[in-house]
Amino acid sequence: MLAALLSGLAPALLSSRQDVGFAMKESAAAGNAGAGHNLLRQLLVVGEIALAVTLVIGATLALRSFARILSLDPGFRPDHLVTMRIDFPAFRFAKAEQVTGFVQQVLDSSRAIPGVESASAGLLFPMGDLAAETVFATEESAKDPKSERQMVRVNRVAPDFFRTFGIRFLAGRDFGSSDTRDKPSVFIVNEAFARKVFGSLDVLGKRVTADNKSNSFLWGEIVGVTSNVRDLDPGGPPTTKPEIFLPLFSQPSVAQGVFIVARTKPDPLPIAAAIRDRIWALDKDRPVTSIKTIDAEMAEHNAAPKSQSMLLGIFGGLGFILALVGVYGVMSYMVSQQTREIGIRMALGAAPNGILRLVVSHGLKLTLAGVAIGLGASLALTRFISSLLFGISPTDPLTFAAVAISLTLVAVAACCIPARRAMSVDPMIALRHE
């Protein structure tokens, strides 16, 4: 209602301020529209085009950013994966052996379910909301008294964890059933850790520690290097962080909860129900929570950038349509108001192509003015969405140029319809036009 009132108020004010004598002297071709009305219409079109340029550039940047997020390799295969959490309250599981023994039973039972390709477990899983860190040191940093303690992400996983997730090994081996508490400690690190700490992937056999008790380092040997898994923060860009893995069944402390993950051949959700039933068959009071597929988890993490891209895309599309309607409307009105002038020009020998150029050039001037203003506004405003973009600059020249050229070409095409109508004006009819 407010928009309707403002739309009617502006031309009403222009009409009320117009000089009566001047209005009576205007040509019949001009109708009731004075110079003020024409200027207002042209300014409106320029504003629509400028707004459309700004919105379409913002939408294009957001869509390109979201497309880059989707095209990134997460570092594992998210399809046909299901995960669930089993909690272990301390009052029932006082010893670590109780937890690891129960988890091993669950894994053995889950692997026997038809349709399960592999199953494993871990304290954390990729793309989860939880993260753990530990102090670590290398032999070199431990000998240096000036070396500061360093922190790294840590996870404890069972054998087959990496194969189940589809995480590639770049070197070395996976954990095995022999990697238990009574054996020498072994670690697996990701590529980011190897390159950041040692500067290369040639780290097999290197000794590090992922724990520190009473300033006494517990050393272990690196036996494997895996590819990086991208960490997707909700609404944020994908990141890769150094990480170190320890055998789940060698942990000396009781875990409060363990995630079970299974890769299936059919739809993973029915398999999840079967795994849950196997868990309850072992312990009917065991709570099983957070049952979800990794595909659903990824969709949840991508929901924020997806909704932002869709919202900007809708506004950009609406602005684009309004700009085209505005250009077409103004040019059509101009042609209808200049019918007599066009007839006189053609009667005096003006070629139809000249009339076409006259109309299109006028529309092109309005379009270029709006595009120039829109580009300036976009340069000033797109920096406010820089935090929403991944892998693309808020002033990306390719996006700016593509939007400006596309909008100009489409706006000129919108001018061609009334321009072609102007070319077909009959001079004799136009001269009689009132």
N, C-alpha and C positions, 0 to 999 in steps of 0.2 A: 504493500500500500504506500509506503514511504517512497519507494522508487517511482511508482506511478505519479504521485504528487509532484516529486521533483522534476520528472520528465515533462509534465504539463506546465510547471511553473516557469521554467526557463524560456520557452517560446512565448508564453503569455507576457512575461516582463519585457521581452524584446518588442512585442507588438504594441504594448502600452506606451513605450517610450518613443515609438516611431513618429516622425513628423508627418502630419496628415497631407500637407501639400506635396511633400516629397513622394509619399506613397501613391498619390493620384497621378503623379507624372511618370511613375515607373511603367515600363512597357508591359503590354498585355502578356507577353511571353513569360515575364517574371512572375505572373500571378500575384498572390498575396505574400510571396516570400521575398524579403528584402535581403540586403547584403549581410545583416546580422544573422539571419536565419542560415544562410549559406555558410558563413564562417563557423557558426556553432556546429552545423552538421559535419563540416570538414574536420574541425577539431575533435569531434566525437570519434570519427573514423580513425584519425591519427592516434588518439588515446586507446582505442580498441586494439589497433595493430601493435602498439607498444606493449600493452598488457599481454597480448597473445604471445609476443616474442619472449617476454620474461617468463611466462608460465610454461611455454613449450620448452624453453631452454632448461628450466628447472626440472621439468618432467623427463626430458631426454637424459639429463645427467643422472637422475635417480634410477631410471630404467637401465642405463648402461652400467651403473654401479651394481645394481641387483643382478644383472646378467653376468657380470664378472664374478660375483660371489657364487652363483650357481655353477659356473664353469670351472671353478677351482676344484682341484683334486683334494678331497678331505683326508687322503692318506690311508683310507680303508674302504671296504665295500659295504655300503649301508643297507643293501637289499637283503631281504630274508634273514634279518637279525632281530632277535627278541631278547629283552633283558628284564630281570626282576631282582628284587632285593630281599634277602633273608636276614632278619635281625637276630642277634644273639645277646640277650640280656645277661649281665654279669652274674646275677643271682642263680642262674641255671647253668651257665658255662663259665666255670671258674678257671679252667685251664685251656691253653691254646690248642692242646691235642684234641680236646673235645670239639672245638670249632672245626679244625682242619679235617678231623675224622668224619664229621657230619657232612661237610662240603664235598669230600671225596665220594661219599656214598651217593649224594645227590647227583654228582657228575656221572658216576658210573650208571646210575639208574636212568638219567636223562639221555645218555648216549645210546641206550638200548631202545629208545622210543623210535618207531618207524617214522622216517622223514627227517630225522635229526642227522645232519652231516657231521657236526662237531659241537662240543660244548666245553666251556671253561668258566673260570671265575676270577674275580679281582676285587680289590677294595674300592677301586674307582673304575669308571669306564669313559672312553672318549666322549667329549661334548657334554659331560655331566656338569651339574652345578657345584659339585664338591671338588676341592683340590687340597692336596697335602704337600708339604715341603719338609725337607730335612737338610741338615748341615752335611756338606761333603768336602772332601779334600783329596788331592792327588799326592803321590809320594814327593813331588817337587814342592808343592805348597806346604806340606806338613814339615818339611825341613827348613822352610823359610820362616824365621820368627816374626818377620814383618807382614807376613801374609794374613789377610783378614779372612774370617770365616765366610764361606760362600753358601748360598741356599740354592736348592734345585727342587723341582717337582719330583715327587716320588709316588710310585704305585707298587703294590704287591699283587702279582698275578700267578695263576696256576698254569701248568703246561697246556699247550694248545690255545692259549689266549690270543696270540698274534695270528695264528692260522684261522681261528674262528672269526676274528674281525677282518681278516684279509689284509693285515699289515705286513708289508714286505720286509724280509731280512736282507740287509745290504752286506752283511758279513756275519760269520759265526753261526751259533746255534740257539735253539730255543731252550727253555728250562725243561728238565726231565724229572721223572719220578725219583731219581737219585739225589736231587737237590733238596736235601732236608736239613734239619737243624744240626744233626751230628756230622755234617759234611762241611768242607771249606766254603765260605760265602762266595757266591757268584752274582754278577750283575749283568743286566742288559741295558744299554743306553740307546737313545734315539740319535738321529743324525745331527740335530741341533746341538745336543750336548757334546758329541764328539768334535764337531767343528769349533764350537765355542771354547771348550776346555783344552783340547789337544791340537786344534788346527787342521785335522784331517780325519779320515775314516779309518786309518790304520791304528786302531786302538785295542785290538784283541790282545789279551794278556796284560794290559795295563792294570795297575792296582789302584783302586780308589776306595773310599769309605763313604757309606751313605748313612752313617750313624756315629754318634759321639757320646759316650757315657763316661762321666767323671774324667774328661779330658783324655780318655784312652780310646784311640781310634780302633774300630773293628774293620779290618781290611778284607777286601774281596777282589776277585779278578773279573774283568770284563770278558764275557764269553760271546756276546752278540751285539750287533748294531742294527736297529730297525729304521725304517723310513719315518718321517715326521707325520704326526697326526695333527690336523688343524683344530684349534680350540675355538669354537664359535660361541662368543658371548651373545646373549639375547640383545638384538638391536645393535650389535657392534660388528666390526670387521673381523674376519678370520685372522688368528695369530698362531704362531708356532713358538713353543717354549721348550727349553732344554728339559729333558726328563730322564729319570733313571728308574729301572724296574728291579724288584727283588722277588725271589720265589715266595709264593703265598704260603707254602707249607713249611717254610723255615722260620716264620715269624715267632718270636718268643712271647709276644703279648697277645691277649685275647682281642679279637676284632669284634666291634659292636655290630657290624653288619657287613655282608658280603654280597656282591652282585653276581648273579648267574647269567651267563650269556650263551645263546645257542644259535647256530646257523642251520636253517632248515631248507628243504627242497620245496615243499608246498607253502601255503600261507602260514606265516609264523604264529599268528594269534591262536589258532586251535592247538598248535604244538605247545604254546605257553600254558594253556589250560591243562594239558597232559603233564607237563613238568610240575606244575603246581600240585596236581593230584599225587604225583610221585613223592613230592616233599611232604605232603600231609600224610602219606602212607608211612613215611619214616617217623614223623612227629606231627600228630594231628593238631597240636597247639602252636606250631611254628607259624608266625605271621609272615605272609608273603605279600610284599607291596611293590609299588612302582612298576607294574607290568606294562611294558610299552615296546613298540618296535622302534628301531633306530631311524627308520624312515619318518615315523611320526615325530621323533625327537628332533630330527633335522628340520622338518616342516615347522615345528614350534619355534626353533631358533631363528628361522628365516622369516617368521611371521611379521616382525617389526619392519625390516627393510621392504618386504613385499607390500605391506599396507601403505607405507610411505610412498612407494613408487606408484601404486595404483591411485592413491589420492592425488598426487601431483599430475599423473597422467590424465585423470578425469578433468581436473581444472584446466590443464593445458589444452585438452581437446575442446572443452567448452569455449575457452578464450579464442581458440583458433576458428571455431565455427562462427562466433560472434563477429570476429574481425572480417571474415569473408562476407557475411551477411551485410555488415556495415559498408564495406567497399562496394558491393553489388548494389545495395540500396541507394547510396549517394550517387553512383554513376548512372543508375537507371533514372533517378529523379532529375539529374542534370540534363540527361538526354531529352527527357520529356519537356523540361522547361526551355530547352534551347532548340526546339523543333523548328521554329521560324528562322532562327539564325542559321541553322544547318541548311535549311531550304534555300536561303538567300546565297549562302556560300556555294551550294551546288548549282544554283541558277547562274551564278557568275563564273562557273567553270571549275569549281573545286572538284578534285577527283575523289572517289569513294575511299581510296587508300589514305588520302590526306585526312579525311574525316575520322577514319579509324585511328590514325596516329594522334589526332587531336584529343580524342576521348581517352585512349589508353595512356597517353602521356600525362594527362591530368590525374588519372587514377594512380599512375606510377609515382608521381610526385608525393601524393598522400601516403602511399605505401612506404616509400623510402624514408619519409620523415618519421613515420611510426616505427620503422625498423631501427633507424638510428637512435631514437629515444629509448626503444626497448633494449637494444644492446648496451647502452649506457646504464640503464637501470639494472640489467642482469649482472653486469660487472660489479655493481655496488651491492646487490642483494644475494647473489649465489654464494658468497663467502659465508653467509649465515647457515647454509646447509652443508658446509664442508665436513662437519662431523658425521653426517649421514652417508657420506660417499666413501667408496672403497675402490682404490686402484684407478681413480680418475680425478683430475684437477677440477675445482669449481669454475675455473676460467679456461676450460679445455677449448682450444681454438677450432678444432674440427667440429665440435658440437655447435659452437656459436656460428660458424660459417654455414654449416649445413642447414640450421634452422632459419637463418636470415635469407639464404638463397631460396630455400623451399617455400617459405612464406611469401616472398616477393613474387616468385613465379606463379603460385596459386592465386595470389591477389590480382596479378595482371590477367590471369585467365578469367577471373571473375569479372574483370572490366570488359572482356571481349564480347560478352553477351549483349550488353547495352550498346557497345560500339558497333557491332554488326547490325543492330537494329537502326542505328543512326545512319549507316551506309545505305540502307534500303529506303530512306525517306524520299518521297516523291516531291520535287520542288514546288509543283503547282499546288499540291495539297498543303504543303508547309507554309506557303505564302498566304493562304487563306486561314491559317491556324490562329485561333484567338487564345 
